[in-house]
Structure formats: C-alpha cells, structure tokens
Amino acid sequence: MRRPTSQLMKGLIPMGSSVTQSPMKSQNKRSFPQEMKGLSKIEGIEPDKLTRLFKAGRVVIPSNPRHKTLKPCAIGEGLRVKINANIGTSPDYVDLDEEVEKTRVAIRYGADAIMDLSTGGNIRDIRQRIMKACSVPIGTVPIYEAVCKTAHKGGPANMSSDDLFRTIEQHARDGVDFMTVHCGVTKQTSASLVKHKRVTGVVSRGGALLVAWMRQNGRENPLYEDYDYLLEMAKEHEFALSLGDGLRPGCIADASDVPQIHELIVLGKLVERAREAGVQAIVEGPGHVPLNQIEANVRIEKAVCKGAPFYVLGPLVCDVGAGYDHITGAIGGALAAYFGADFLCYVTPSEHLSLPTVEDVREGVVASRIAAHAADLAHGRGSAWDLKMSKARRAFDWDKMFSLSVDPERAREYRKKRKSHSPKVCSMCGDLCAMKMVDDLLK
Ligand code: SF4
C-alpha cells in the first residue's frame, strides 16, 4: 500500500492493525454495542435488528469518541429519515458567532446532523467552536480546508496529497464524526465528462477541486489512490466516510448521466472495501433530479452500493426555484426518502444565490424536516405526532397546536397576524368555521 510520505503521517497507524479484520470486530468502538440499546429505543426497532443492520453496513452511526458533546444517531435502512444542515463561512462572509447561532437554530428546528463547510477565516477555530455547540453528529469536507491552507502555494494544484491527509487527520483529532471524501472522482470517471457534454459541468466544490488537481498535476486523485490509507485512518480515529458525489448533476438536463453513474459504480466498490476494513460508509447522491428519475436513482444506489445509507442533496426537482429552493429540495427529498434515501441534506432559500443567513438555515431545516417526516409517515413511522396535532385542532387548542408544529414560532406568528373576531376559530372562516358549526349543531 502506498502511503503519503509526510513525517506527520508516520506512526499514525498502530503496529499490527489490519484492514482485513471483520466488520463485527472492528466497527466503531464507542457506539457499538453500548449505545445500540438506546438508539434502538429511539428508532422503535429491536436492538438485535439494529445491530444486524449496523454490522451489515446498512446503518451507520457516525460517532467520533473525541466529539464529547455528541448524542449519537443512527442513519440508514428502516430508520427514521435523518436530515443534515450545511453551515459554515465563505471567503466573503466570516462571522463565527453567526455560524454558532446557525448550529443552534438548525438543531432546534430538527437537524439530525450538521456539516461545517467553512472556507473563510480560521477554519479550525470555527470548527472547534461549532463542535462545542453541537450535540448531533458533525461532518466536514476536509479538502476545503486543505486547499485554503495551501493557498499561499499558489492555488489548489499545489496542495500535496500529504496536505490533504494531514488535514483529514486534524479533523479526526478534532472530533469530526463523518467526512465527505470525493474518492470516486478519478482520472477515469472525470474523463467521461469530456465525452458526455454537460450543461453545468462539475458543480461539486470538492469534485471541481479534485478534477483541477488531477489535470494540473497529471496524477490520480489521492483519496482514490491512497484509499486504503484513508480507511486505516478512519478506523483508527473512528470517523465515518461520506463518499462524496463530486460528479453529481447540477441541473435537470444533466440528471442521471454517464459521469454520475460511472462515479456511483466506483463508490459501490469503495463501500465494499470500507466494509472489509471495518469502516462505516455513507454514499452521497444528487443534486438535481426530475421527479420521474428519483426512484431509479435511489434503487441504483441501493443496488450498486449494497444497501449503504444514501445521503441526497435535496434533490432539487427543477432548476427554476431560485429563492425557493428549500421547496424544490423538499419535494425531491420527500420522494427520495419515500423510495429509500436515508439522509436528506437540506437546501435553503439562498441556494445558488448567497451564503445562507440564520433565517435561511431555519427555513431550510423546517422544509427538510417536513419532507423527512412525510416519508416517515408513508413508511408507517411517526404518525402519533400527527394524531396529536389533529386532536388539538379538533379541540381548538391553539397552544398545543403551536407546540406540536415543526416551527412553533412561525405558527404563532401567523395566528396573530390576522385575528378572528371569535377567539376560538381562526380568521380563515370566522363564524363559518366548519368544525365549530358541526360542534354547535351536535350540541
Ligand atoms: S376557521 Fe376554518 S380554517 Fe380556521 S380552524 Fe375553523 S375550519 Fe379551520
């Protein structure tokens, strides 16, 4: 196995460690089996079943022992659909307090995981501050920081593979629970971009950086070439891999094209190698997908990646929702989750337009939370929540309705905005309130 040459890398892998150990023996030490009981209770499934799914790699529990504030959560087959909120600075906007506030708001409105995608300011400081405020699994994309840190060398092409692996190790030591690594962006898969012309080319930031790096250096993607090394590092530091879709389609016209599927086939093989090495792996998916292709996208991932948890970005079901892409993403997310996607990455109203604000994060999380819950209901999970809400509606118990709403503050604001002359009903129908009329008649 070829390893990066950095002195910092030496001694990282303990003597005698083996990537051929069985998944059962080598899975995440912190979450298995101690937390399996608690998680099975939360998910409403038998502990034995959850353990079986976890051992088979169909459920992942991202849980880095160094993330001290973490309450682990399980993601995958047969479980409640989970949602992720991306936060983080950009080169244009760096406000640490705002990112911490975004973390709090995202968790408050139902995010099951947070990804810090910071690319501006002191990225490590920001990550550490966010982690302290973060009780849910936290993910990162280490190549962003690796490239930012080596900017003084004159651009992404001058980042060495050691720079990249050193950054991954730092993220692991800081307690990151899962990391997006675009291992499927290879010389071969990116070559198919040339043959199969796209409207929007490469839209993944990590994917684009790696395509540029490979072209300019004439070398293979280090995350692919040194994948065994990455696996050893993931096993040693107990973080999960989120195999990124660096060649995901960025518009409806490019959906489900050859580069996307070609990369997915590579990811499927990498999932198997991760499982053999006892490393947890999630697979990331698109992107922009029309409604009629969503089922196929989920089924192909589940078949090619042997049931690995599928983590989709949206997907956005049309390209023209600018300003409302939390809605286009939620429509796609609901359908994807209905067909078996396990983990939805939210989309905010500022998608394609600007760095999200705290309010955008709230809107994005709520939209995604509704999409996930809609799919859960269709799978026979979580209906007690809706039943309570319906009973509160029937009883005109407005405070209870607010407390049961996915966004209680927003519900309360709307109720106040246009009051009815009758305090019991709302101003939509006033005295013609259907439920009240029937109640009065039956009395
Ligand atoms: S007034 Fe109309 S909208 Fe409002 S609670 Fe009654 S039936 Fe529902």
Residues whose N, C-alpha, C, O or C-beta is under 5 A from the ligand:
A	BS01	SF4	V425 C426 M428 C429 G430 C433 A434 M435
